[in-house]
């Protein structure tokens, strides 16, 4: 049931980001947990990271059979970081995934223009869409991970607690100490 762009699916409330051909792209309304992108501080892409493995197995398997049958596996493009040219890796087929830099800039207000040119923006996109990108973990705004690489292979891009798209990214493991927020997305 859709109410104000929010549906309940499994044990979570999900925001509807897009609808195409009777299929909806949804993301959890809030951050559901804190988790590292990977289990080691190494150069890694979405294809091989521990968070992708977790989302497509343990997290996905928590849905009941009917819910699993409604999830559509998709091919995700894993683009290079647009500002730092860090390799994004090969395309992946995922049931559950994190949004990319490009997707967060498209679906949370239109910040795609700010993504095209780094300009004076050294590390992040800070624009009129910040509030739309903010998410809570518990009662506080918290940063959350994206699947795109950050400024080098040991970082992944993110959205900070203020809602800025942090193109530079956070470490895949080790620091900051909490691992980062997880907002799964799926079709």
Buried (B, 14 or more C-beta within 10 A) or exposed (E): EEEEEEBEBBEBBBBBBEEEEEEBBBBBBBBBBBBBBBBEBEBBBBBBBBBBEBBBEEBBEEBEEEEEEEBEEBEBEBBEBBBBEBBBBEEBEBBBBBBBBBBBBBBBBEBEEBBEEBEEBEBBBBBEBBEEBBBBBEEEBBBBBBBBBBBEBBBBBBBBBBBBBBBBBBBBBEEEEEBBBBBBBBB
